[in-house]
Amino acid sequence: MAAHRRPRGTMRDPIRTGYEIERAAKERLDALADHAGVSSALYFERLIENVELNDQGLPVWWPEERARDGELPIDSA
């Protein structure tokens, strides 16, 4: 079954991305998109549209690698 694609000419401001990513990540993206029955591009767009952000504007699943501006880190131990 072919992946669902949006109708030709319906994108308002299309742009090609030129990101280099690990092969395994690309294969996972393709597999997830295939499972959803959509193109990898459409799947990626839906991921971006639906990412939940924390109070710092980072995805909620992003590791806290940097201290918050003006805040001291607090250890939970």
PDB file of N, CA, C and O in Angstrom:
ATOM      1  N   MET A   1       0.839  -1.177   0.000  1.00  0.00           N
ATOM      2  CA  MET A   1       0.000   0.000   0.000  1.00  0.00           C
ATOM      3  C   MET A   1       0.886   1.243   0.000  1.00  0.00           C
ATOM      4  O   MET A   1       1.821   1.347   0.794  1.00  0.00           O
ATOM      5  N   ALA A   2       0.593   2.166  -0.876  1.00  0.00           N
ATOM      6  CA  ALA A   2       1.369   3.400  -0.966  1.00  0.00           C
ATOM      7  C   ALA A   2       1.045   4.313   0.208  1.00  0.00           C
ATOM      8  O   ALA A   2      -0.091   4.364   0.680  1.00  0.00           O
ATOM      9  N   ALA A   3       2.054   5.028   0.666  1.00  0.00           N
ATOM     10  CA  ALA A   3       1.869   5.960   1.778  1.00  0.00           C
ATOM     11  C   ALA A   3       0.983   7.121   1.335  1.00  0.00           C
ATOM     12  O   ALA A   3       1.061   7.586   0.198  1.00  0.00           O
ATOM     13  N   HIS A   4       0.138   7.578   2.262  1.00  0.00           N
ATOM     14  CA  HIS A   4      -0.713   8.734   1.991  1.00  0.00           C
ATOM     15  C   HIS A   4       0.155   9.986   1.864  1.00  0.00           C
ATOM     16  O   HIS A   4       0.994  10.261   2.721  1.00  0.00           O
ATOM     17  N   ARG A   5      -0.050  10.711   0.821  1.00  0.00           N
ATOM     18  CA  ARG A   5       0.654  11.979   0.618  1.00  0.00           C
ATOM     19  C   ARG A   5      -0.386  13.080   0.469  1.00  0.00           C
ATOM     20  O   ARG A   5      -1.517  12.831   0.052  1.00  0.00           O
ATOM     21  N   ARG A   6       0.008  14.288   0.813  1.00  0.00           N
ATOM     22  CA  ARG A   6      -0.932  15.402   0.649  1.00  0.00           C
ATOM     23  C   ARG A   6      -1.099  15.666  -0.846  1.00  0.00           C
ATOM     24  O   ARG A   6      -0.200  15.362  -1.629  1.00  0.00           O
ATOM     25  N   PRO A   7      -2.218  16.218  -1.244  1.00  0.00           N
ATOM     26  CA  PRO A   7      -2.439  16.513  -2.668  1.00  0.00           C
ATOM     27  C   PRO A   7      -1.390  17.486  -3.206  1.00  0.00           C
ATOM     28  O   PRO A   7      -1.021  18.455  -2.543  1.00  0.00           O
ATOM     29  N   ARG A   8      -0.921  17.206  -4.414  1.00  0.00           N
ATOM     30  CA  ARG A   8       0.096  18.046  -5.056  1.00  0.00           C
ATOM     31  C   ARG A   8      -0.380  19.499  -5.131  1.00  0.00           C
ATOM     32  O   ARG A   8      -1.531  19.774  -5.467  1.00  0.00           O
ATOM     33  N   GLY A   9       0.526  20.415  -4.812  1.00  0.00           N
ATOM     34  CA  GLY A   9       0.230  21.838  -4.898  1.00  0.00           C
ATOM     35  C   GLY A   9      -0.465  22.432  -3.681  1.00  0.00           C
ATOM     36  O   GLY A   9      -0.846  23.603  -3.707  1.00  0.00           O
ATOM     37  N   THR A  10      -0.640  21.655  -2.613  1.00  0.00           N
ATOM     38  CA  THR A  10      -1.348  22.179  -1.446  1.00  0.00           C
ATOM     39  C   THR A  10      -0.410  22.750  -0.382  1.00  0.00           C
ATOM     40  O   THR A  10      -0.875  23.358   0.581  1.00  0.00           O
ATOM     41  N   MET A  11       0.899  22.564  -0.540  1.00  0.00           N
ATOM     42  CA  MET A  11       1.832  23.138   0.442  1.00  0.00           C
ATOM     43  C   MET A  11       1.962  24.631   0.187  1.00  0.00           C
ATOM     44  O   MET A  11       2.060  25.064  -0.961  1.00  0.00           O
ATOM     45  N   ARG A  12       1.964  25.416   1.256  1.00  0.00           N
ATOM     46  CA  ARG A  12       2.036  26.870   1.113  1.00  0.00           C
ATOM     47  C   ARG A  12       3.457  27.377   0.911  1.00  0.00           C
ATOM     48  O   ARG A  12       3.679  28.286   0.111  1.00  0.00           O
ATOM     49  N   ASP A  13       4.420  26.804   1.624  1.00  0.00           N
ATOM     50  CA  ASP A  13       5.799  27.293   1.543  1.00  0.00           C
ATOM     51  C   ASP A  13       6.768  26.105   1.679  1.00  0.00           C
ATOM     52  O   ASP A  13       7.484  26.002   2.675  1.00  0.00           O
ATOM     53  N   PRO A  14       6.790  25.211   0.679  1.00  0.00           N
ATOM     54  CA  PRO A  14       7.628  24.018   0.792  1.00  0.00           C
ATOM     55  C   PRO A  14       9.115  24.344   0.760  1.00  0.00           C
ATOM     56  O   PRO A  14       9.550  25.283   0.094  1.00  0.00           O
ATOM     57  N   ILE A  15       9.879  23.550   1.490  1.00  0.00           N
ATOM     58  CA  ILE A  15      11.330  23.707   1.520  1.00  0.00           C
ATOM     59  C   ILE A  15      11.942  22.323   1.721  1.00  0.00           C
ATOM     60  O   ILE A  15      11.399  21.506   2.465  1.00  0.00           O
ATOM     61  N   ARG A  16      13.053  22.061   1.070  1.00  0.00           N
ATOM     62  CA  ARG A  16      13.770  20.792   1.265  1.00  0.00           C
ATOM     63  C   ARG A  16      14.697  20.943   2.451  1.00  0.00           C
ATOM     64  O   ARG A  16      15.357  21.969   2.615  1.00  0.00           O
ATOM     65  N   THR A  17      14.739  19.910   3.278  1.00  0.00           N
ATOM     66  CA  THR A  17      15.677  19.920   4.394  1.00  0.00           C
ATOM     67  C   THR A  17      16.926  19.173   3.973  1.00  0.00           C
ATOM     68  O   THR A  17      16.866  18.263   3.147  1.00  0.00           O
ATOM     69  N   GLY A  18      18.040  19.552   4.532  1.00  0.00           N
ATOM     70  CA  GLY A  18      19.301  18.921   4.175  1.00  0.00           C
ATOM     71  C   GLY A  18      20.022  18.370   5.387  1.00  0.00           C
ATOM     72  O   GLY A  18      21.251  18.397   5.452  1.00  0.00           O
ATOM     73  N   TYR A  19      19.255  17.865   6.354  1.00  0.00           N
ATOM     74  CA  TYR A  19      19.860  17.367   7.573  1.00  0.00           C
ATOM     75  C   TYR A  19      20.504  16.007   7.343  1.00  0.00           C
ATOM     76  O   TYR A  19      19.954  15.158   6.642  1.00  0.00           O
ATOM     77  N   GLU A  20      21.672  15.811   7.940  1.00  0.00           N
ATOM     78  CA  GLU A  20      22.288  14.487   7.948  1.00  0.00           C
ATOM     79  C   GLU A  20      21.996  13.866   9.294  1.00  0.00           C
ATOM     80  O   GLU A  20      22.305  14.439  10.339  1.00  0.00           O
ATOM     81  N   ILE A  21      21.393  12.678   9.259  1.00  0.00           N
ATOM     82  CA  ILE A  21      21.082  11.960  10.491  1.00  0.00           C
ATOM     83  C   ILE A  21      21.604  10.537  10.360  1.00  0.00           C
ATOM     84  O   ILE A  21      21.930  10.079   9.265  1.00  0.00           O
ATOM     85  N   GLU A  22      21.676   9.854  11.478  1.00  0.00           N
ATOM     86  CA  GLU A  22      22.117   8.463  11.468  1.00  0.00           C
ATOM     87  C   GLU A  22      21.144   7.610  10.656  1.00  0.00           C
ATOM     88  O   GLU A  22      19.933   7.830  10.686  1.00  0.00           O
ATOM     89  N   ARG A  23      21.680   6.651   9.943  1.00  0.00           N
ATOM     90  CA  ARG A  23      20.864   5.764   9.121  1.00  0.00           C
ATOM     91  C   ARG A  23      19.760   5.088   9.944  1.00  0.00           C
ATOM     92  O   ARG A  23      18.622   4.974   9.490  1.00  0.00           O
ATOM     93  N   ALA A  24      20.102   4.649  11.141  1.00  0.00           N
ATOM     94  CA  ALA A  24      19.121   3.973  11.995  1.00  0.00           C
ATOM     95  C   ALA A  24      17.944   4.899  12.317  1.00  0.00           C
ATOM     96  O   ALA A  24      16.801   4.443  12.357  1.00  0.00           O
ATOM     97  N   ALA A  25      18.203   6.181  12.544  1.00  0.00           N
ATOM     98  CA  ALA A  25      17.131   7.134  12.842  1.00  0.00           C
ATOM     99  C   ALA A  25      16.236   7.316  11.615  1.00  0.00           C
ATOM    100  O   ALA A  25      15.013   7.368  11.746  1.00  0.00           O
ATOM    101  N   LYS A  26      16.828   7.413  10.440  1.00  0.00           N
ATOM    102  CA  LYS A  26      16.049   7.557   9.199  1.00  0.00           C
ATOM    103  C   LYS A  26      15.216   6.315   8.951  1.00  0.00           C
ATOM    104  O   LYS A  26      14.052   6.414   8.562  1.00  0.00           O
ATOM    105  N   GLU A  27      15.799   5.149   9.170  1.00  0.00           N
ATOM    106  CA  GLU A  27      15.054   3.912   8.973  1.00  0.00           C
ATOM    107  C   GLU A  27      13.894   3.812   9.963  1.00  0.00           C
ATOM    108  O   GLU A  27      12.821   3.315   9.621  1.00  0.00           O
ATOM    109  N   ARG A  28      14.115   4.286  11.192  1.00  0.00           N
ATOM    110  CA  ARG A  28      13.031   4.270  12.194  1.00  0.00           C
ATOM    111  C   ARG A  28      11.926   5.232  11.796  1.00  0.00           C
ATOM    112  O   ARG A  28      10.747   4.894  11.893  1.00  0.00           O
ATOM    113  N   LEU A  29      12.292   6.427  11.349  1.00  0.00           N
ATOM    114  CA  LEU A  29      11.306   7.394  10.878  1.00  0.00           C
ATOM    115  C   LEU A  29      10.483   6.792   9.743  1.00  0.00           C
ATOM    116  O   LEU A  29       9.256   6.887   9.745  1.00  0.00           O
ATOM    117  N   ASP A  30      11.153   6.175   8.776  1.00  0.00           N
ATOM    118  CA  ASP A  30      10.452   5.570   7.646  1.00  0.00           C
ATOM    119  C   ASP A  30       9.509   4.452   8.104  1.00  0.00           C
ATOM    120  O   ASP A  30       8.389   4.337   7.608  1.00  0.00           O
ATOM    121  N   ALA A  31       9.971   3.633   9.052  1.00  0.00           N
ATOM    122  CA  ALA A  31       9.147   2.529   9.553  1.00  0.00           C
ATOM    123  C   ALA A  31       7.920   3.051  10.296  1.00  0.00           C
ATOM    124  O   ALA A  31       6.819   2.526  10.127  1.00  0.00           O
ATOM    125  N   LEU A  32       8.110   4.087  11.121  1.00  0.00           N
ATOM    126  CA  LEU A  32       6.985   4.671  11.851  1.00  0.00           C
ATOM    127  C   LEU A  32       5.975   5.288  10.889  1.00  0.00           C
ATOM    128  O   LEU A  32       4.766   5.130  11.062  1.00  0.00           O
ATOM    129  N   ALA A  33       6.478   5.991   9.876  1.00  0.00           N
ATOM    130  CA  ALA A  33       5.595   6.602   8.881  1.00  0.00           C
ATOM    131  C   ALA A  33       4.845   5.523   8.102  1.00  0.00           C
ATOM    132  O   ALA A  33       3.649   5.651   7.842  1.00  0.00           O
ATOM    133  N   ASP A  34       5.553   4.471   7.736  1.00  0.00           N
ATOM    134  CA  ASP A  34       4.921   3.380   7.001  1.00  0.00           C
ATOM    135  C   ASP A  34       3.811   2.745   7.841  1.00  0.00           C
ATOM    136  O   ASP A  34       2.732   2.439   7.334  1.00  0.00           O
ATOM    137  N   HIS A  35       4.088   2.555   9.111  1.00  0.00           N
ATOM    138  CA  HIS A  35       3.087   1.973  10.010  1.00  0.00           C
ATOM    139  C   HIS A  35       1.848   2.874  10.120  1.00  0.00           C
ATOM    140  O   HIS A  35       0.727   2.383  10.250  1.00  0.00           O
ATOM    141  N   ALA A  36       2.065   4.201  10.068  1.00  0.00           N
ATOM    142  CA  ALA A  36       0.956   5.155  10.129  1.00  0.00           C
ATOM    143  C   ALA A  36       0.268   5.321   8.777  1.00  0.00           C
ATOM    144  O   ALA A  36      -0.808   5.912   8.691  1.00  0.00           O
ATOM    145  N   GLY A  37       0.895   4.796   7.715  1.00  0.00           N
ATOM    146  CA  GLY A  37       0.306   4.897   6.385  1.00  0.00           C
ATOM    147  C   GLY A  37       0.473   6.245   5.730  1.00  0.00           C
ATOM    148  O   GLY A  37      -0.333   6.637   4.885  1.00  0.00           O
ATOM    149  N   VAL A  38       1.536   6.971   6.122  1.00  0.00           N
ATOM    150  CA  VAL A  38       1.793   8.292   5.548  1.00  0.00           C
ATOM    151  C   VAL A  38       3.245   8.377   5.090  1.00  0.00           C
ATOM    152  O   VAL A  38       4.051   7.501   5.404  1.00  0.00           O
ATOM    153  N   SER A  39       3.573   9.420   4.356  1.00  0.00           N
ATOM    154  CA  SER A  39       4.957   9.626   3.928  1.00  0.00           C
ATOM    155  C   SER A  39       5.808  10.024   5.130  1.00  0.00           C
ATOM    156  O   SER A  39       5.290  10.499   6.140  1.00  0.00           O
ATOM    157  N   SER A  40       7.115   9.824   5.008  1.00  0.00           N
ATOM    158  CA  SER A  40       8.027  10.222   6.080  1.00  0.00           C
ATOM    159  C   SER A  40       7.978  11.728   6.309  1.00  0.00           C
ATOM    160  O   SER A  40       8.069  12.182   7.449  1.00  0.00           O
ATOM    161  N   ALA A  41       7.835  12.506   5.241  1.00  0.00           N
ATOM    162  CA  ALA A  41       7.764  13.964   5.371  1.00  0.00           C
ATOM    163  C   ALA A  41       6.524  14.380   6.170  1.00  0.00           C
ATOM    164  O   ALA A  41       6.599  15.232   7.055  1.00  0.00           O
ATOM    165  N   LEU A  42       5.390  13.768   5.844  1.00  0.00           N
ATOM    166  CA  LEU A  42       4.156  14.104   6.557  1.00  0.00           C
ATOM    167  C   LEU A  42       4.244  13.666   8.018  1.00  0.00           C
ATOM    168  O   LEU A  42       3.778  14.381   8.905  1.00  0.00           O
ATOM    169  N   TYR A  43       4.833  12.505   8.275  1.00  0.00           N
ATOM    170  CA  TYR A  43       4.997  12.023   9.645  1.00  0.00           C
ATOM    171  C   TYR A  43       5.874  12.991  10.439  1.00  0.00           C
ATOM    172  O   TYR A  43       5.555  13.326  11.579  1.00  0.00           O
ATOM    173  N   PHE A  44       6.979  13.441   9.838  1.00  0.00           N
ATOM    174  CA  PHE A  44       7.880  14.387  10.497  1.00  0.00           C
ATOM    175  C   PHE A  44       7.150  15.690  10.821  1.00  0.00           C
ATOM    176  O   PHE A  44       7.303  16.227  11.918  1.00  0.00           O
ATOM    177  N   GLU A  45       6.366  16.196   9.884  1.00  0.00           N
ATOM    178  CA  GLU A  45       5.603  17.419  10.131  1.00  0.00           C
ATOM    179  C   GLU A  45       4.639  17.257  11.294  1.00  0.00           C
ATOM    180  O   GLU A  45       4.508  18.159  12.121  1.00  0.00           O
ATOM    181  N   ARG A  46       3.964  16.121  11.366  1.00  0.00           N
ATOM    182  CA  ARG A  46       3.034  15.876  12.471  1.00  0.00           C
ATOM    183  C   ARG A  46       3.766  15.800  13.803  1.00  0.00           C
ATOM    184  O   ARG A  46       3.253  16.276  14.816  1.00  0.00           O
ATOM    185  N   LEU A  47       4.965  15.207  13.819  1.00  0.00           N
ATOM    186  CA  LEU A  47       5.768  15.192  15.045  1.00  0.00           C
ATOM    187  C   LEU A  47       6.057  16.611  15.520  1.00  0.00           C
ATOM    188  O   LEU A  47       5.890  16.923  16.699  1.00  0.00           O
ATOM    189  N   ILE A  48       6.486  17.459  14.608  1.00  0.00           N
ATOM    190  CA  ILE A  48       6.825  18.843  14.948  1.00  0.00           C
ATOM    191  C   ILE A  48       5.597  19.607  15.434  1.00  0.00           C
ATOM    192  O   ILE A  48       5.673  20.365  16.402  1.00  0.00           O
ATOM    193  N   GLU A  49       4.473  19.406  14.764  1.00  0.00           N
ATOM    194  CA  GLU A  49       3.240  20.107  15.147  1.00  0.00           C
ATOM    195  C   GLU A  49       2.749  19.706  16.530  1.00  0.00           C
ATOM    196  O   GLU A  49       2.088  20.497  17.203  1.00  0.00           O
ATOM    197  N   ASN A  50       3.059  18.498  16.960  1.00  0.00           N
ATOM    198  CA  ASN A  50       2.481  17.968  18.188  1.00  0.00           C
ATOM    199  C   ASN A  50       3.457  17.801  19.336  1.00  0.00           C
ATOM    200  O   ASN A  50       3.122  17.161  20.333  1.00  0.00           O
ATOM    201  N   VAL A  51       4.655  18.356  19.226  1.00  0.00           N
ATOM    202  CA  VAL A  51       5.619  18.232  20.315  1.00  0.00           C
ATOM    203  C   VAL A  51       5.157  19.098  21.496  1.00  0.00           C
ATOM    204  O   VAL A  51       4.771  20.254  21.318  1.00  0.00           O
ATOM    205  N   GLU A  52       5.201  18.529  22.685  1.00  0.00           N
ATOM    206  CA  GLU A  52       4.805  19.252  23.900  1.00  0.00           C
ATOM    207  C   GLU A  52       6.048  19.894  24.508  1.00  0.00           C
ATOM    208  O   GLU A  52       7.058  19.218  24.703  1.00  0.00           O
ATOM    209  N   LEU A  53       5.986  21.182  24.808  1.00  0.00           N
ATOM    210  CA  LEU A  53       7.132  21.930  25.324  1.00  0.00           C
ATOM    211  C   LEU A  53       7.000  22.182  26.821  1.00  0.00           C
ATOM    212  O   LEU A  53       5.896  22.318  27.349  1.00  0.00           O
ATOM    213  N   ASN A  54       8.156  22.243  27.499  1.00  0.00           N
ATOM    214  CA  ASN A  54       8.157  22.595  28.921  1.00  0.00           C
ATOM    215  C   ASN A  54       8.243  24.115  29.068  1.00  0.00           C
ATOM    216  O   ASN A  54       8.163  24.839  28.076  1.00  0.00           O
ATOM    217  N   ASP A  55       8.403  24.595  30.293  1.00  0.00           N
ATOM    218  CA  ASP A  55       8.426  26.044  30.530  1.00  0.00           C
ATOM    219  C   ASP A  55       9.668  26.726  29.976  1.00  0.00           C
ATOM    220  O   ASP A  55       9.733  27.955  29.941  1.00  0.00           O
ATOM    221  N   GLN A  56      10.654  25.947  29.542  1.00  0.00           N
ATOM    222  CA  GLN A  56      11.850  26.515  28.917  1.00  0.00           C
ATOM    223  C   GLN A  56      11.776  26.479  27.396  1.00  0.00           C
ATOM    224  O   GLN A  56      12.714  26.888  26.713  1.00  0.00           O
ATOM    225  N   GLY A  57      10.666  25.991  26.873  1.00  0.00           N
ATOM    226  CA  GLY A  57      10.517  25.901  25.429  1.00  0.00           C
ATOM    227  C   GLY A  57      11.211  24.689  24.820  1.00  0.00           C
ATOM    228  O   GLY A  57      11.426  24.639  23.609  1.00  0.00           O
ATOM    229  N   LEU A  58      11.562  23.710  25.656  1.00  0.00           N
ATOM    230  CA  LEU A  58      12.185  22.477  25.180  1.00  0.00           C
ATOM    231  C   LEU A  58      11.159  21.357  25.243  1.00  0.00           C
ATOM    232  O   LEU A  58      10.238  21.409  26.057  1.00  0.00           O
ATOM    233  N   PRO A  59      11.306  20.338  24.387  1.00  0.00           N
ATOM    234  CA  PRO A  59      10.389  19.199  24.494  1.00  0.00           C
ATOM    235  C   PRO A  59      10.421  18.617  25.899  1.00  0.00           C
ATOM    236  O   PRO A  59      11.470  18.594  26.543  1.00  0.00           O
ATOM    237  N   VAL A  60       9.273  18.148  26.376  1.00  0.00           N
ATOM    238  CA  VAL A  60       9.201  17.629  27.746  1.00  0.00           C
ATOM    239  C   VAL A  60      10.112  16.423  27.944  1.00  0.00           C
ATOM    240  O   VAL A  60      10.502  16.128  29.074  1.00  0.00           O
ATOM    241  N   TRP A  61      10.456  15.728  26.877  1.00  0.00           N
ATOM    242  CA  TRP A  61      11.330  14.559  26.977  1.00  0.00           C
ATOM    243  C   TRP A  61      12.812  14.920  26.854  1.00  0.00           C
ATOM    244  O   TRP A  61      13.663  14.038  26.968  1.00  0.00           O
ATOM    245  N   TRP A  62      13.137  16.193  26.624  1.00  0.00           N
ATOM    246  CA  TRP A  62      14.532  16.628  26.460  1.00  0.00           C
ATOM    247  C   TRP A  62      15.261  16.559  27.800  1.00  0.00           C
ATOM    248  O   TRP A  62      14.732  17.032  28.806  1.00  0.00           O
ATOM    249  N   PRO A  63      16.471  15.978  27.839  1.00  0.00           N
ATOM    250  CA  PRO A  63      17.188  15.908  29.121  1.00  0.00           C
ATOM    251  C   PRO A  63      17.609  17.297  29.602  1.00  0.00           C
ATOM    252  O   PRO A  63      17.971  18.159  28.802  1.00  0.00           O
ATOM    253  N   GLU A  64      17.558  17.495  30.890  1.00  0.00           N
ATOM    254  CA  GLU A  64      17.964  18.784  31.452  1.00  0.00           C
ATOM    255  C   GLU A  64      19.478  18.831  31.525  1.00  0.00           C
ATOM    256  O   GLU A  64      20.070  18.473  32.543  1.00  0.00           O
ATOM    257  N   GLU A  65      20.102  19.272  30.449  1.00  0.00           N
ATOM    258  CA  GLU A  65      21.562  19.310  30.354  1.00  0.00           C
ATOM    259  C   GLU A  65      22.140  20.657  30.789  1.00  0.00           C
ATOM    260  O   GLU A  65      23.334  20.775  31.063  1.00  0.00           O
ATOM    261  N   ARG A  66      21.294  21.645  30.845  1.00  0.00           N
ATOM    262  CA  ARG A  66      21.798  22.974  31.211  1.00  0.00           C
ATOM    263  C   ARG A  66      20.963  23.542  32.346  1.00  0.00           C
ATOM    264  O   ARG A  66      19.765  23.281  32.450  1.00  0.00           O
ATOM    265  N   ALA A  67      21.611  24.312  33.181  1.00  0.00           N
ATOM    266  CA  ALA A  67      20.891  24.931  34.306  1.00  0.00           C
ATOM    267  C   ALA A  67      19.965  26.012  33.765  1.00  0.00           C
ATOM    268  O   ALA A  67      20.253  26.651  32.752  1.00  0.00           O
ATOM    269  N   ARG A  68      18.870  26.201  34.444  1.00  0.00           N
ATOM    270  CA  ARG A  68      17.951  27.270  34.047  1.00  0.00           C
ATOM    271  C   ARG A  68      18.602  28.615  34.316  1.00  0.00           C
ATOM    272  O   ARG A  68      19.345  28.754  35.288  1.00  0.00           O
ATOM    273  N   ASP A  69      18.347  29.580  33.498  1.00  0.00           N
ATOM    274  CA  ASP A  69      18.909  30.916  33.669  1.00  0.00           C
ATOM    275  C   ASP A  69      18.559  31.470  35.036  1.00  0.00           C
ATOM    276  O   ASP A  69      17.383  31.607  35.370  1.00  0.00           O
ATOM    277  N   GLY A  70      19.564  31.789  35.824  1.00  0.00           N
ATOM    278  CA  GLY A  70      19.368  32.399  37.114  1.00  0.00           C
ATOM    279  C   GLY A  70      18.949  31.438  38.216  1.00  0.00           C
ATOM    280  O   GLY A  70      18.676  31.867  39.337  1.00  0.00           O
ATOM    281  N   GLU A  71      18.895  30.149  37.916  1.00  0.00           N
ATOM    282  CA  GLU A  71      18.483  29.167  38.913  1.00  0.00           C
ATOM    283  C   GLU A  71      19.633  28.236  39.227  1.00  0.00           C
ATOM    284  O   GLU A  71      20.416  27.876  38.348  1.00  0.00           O
ATOM    285  N   LEU A  72      19.729  27.851  40.486  1.00  0.00           N
ATOM    286  CA  LEU A  72      20.737  26.874  40.867  1.00  0.00           C
ATOM    287  C   LEU A  72      20.160  25.472  40.721  1.00  0.00           C
ATOM    288  O   LEU A  72      18.986  25.251  41.016  1.00  0.00           O
ATOM    289  N   PRO A  73      20.981  24.516  40.266  1.00  0.00           N
ATOM    290  CA  PRO A  73      20.467  23.157  40.166  1.00  0.00           C
ATOM    291  C   PRO A  73      20.220  22.559  41.539  1.00  0.00           C
ATOM    292  O   PRO A  73      20.993  22.795  42.467  1.00  0.00           O
ATOM    293  N   ILE A  74      19.158  21.793  41.677  1.00  0.00           N
ATOM    294  CA  ILE A  74      18.811  21.158  42.949  1.00  0.00           C
ATOM    295  C   ILE A  74      18.877  19.645  42.748  1.00  0.00           C
ATOM    296  O   ILE A  74      18.187  19.090  41.893  1.00  0.00           O
ATOM    297  N   ASP A  75      19.713  18.990  43.545  1.00  0.00           N
ATOM    298  CA  ASP A  75      19.795  17.544  43.475  1.00  0.00           C
ATOM    299  C   ASP A  75      18.631  16.939  44.250  1.00  0.00           C
ATOM    300  O   ASP A  75      18.246  17.446  45.303  1.00  0.00           O
ATOM    301  N   SER A  76      18.075  15.854  43.720  1.00  0.00           N
ATOM    302  CA  SER A  76      16.967  15.190  44.397  1.00  0.00           C
ATOM    303  C   SER A  76      17.436  14.176  45.421  1.00  0.00           C
ATOM    304  O   SER A  76      16.621  13.574  46.120  1.00  0.00           O
ATOM    305  N   ALA A  77      18.757  13.980  45.516  1.00  0.00           N
ATOM    306  CA  ALA A  77      19.289  12.973  46.457  1.00  0.00           C
ATOM    307  C   ALA A  77      19.471  13.550  47.848  1.00  0.00           C
ATOM    308  O   ALA A  77      19.907  12.843  48.757  1.00  0.00           O
TER     309      ALA A  77
END
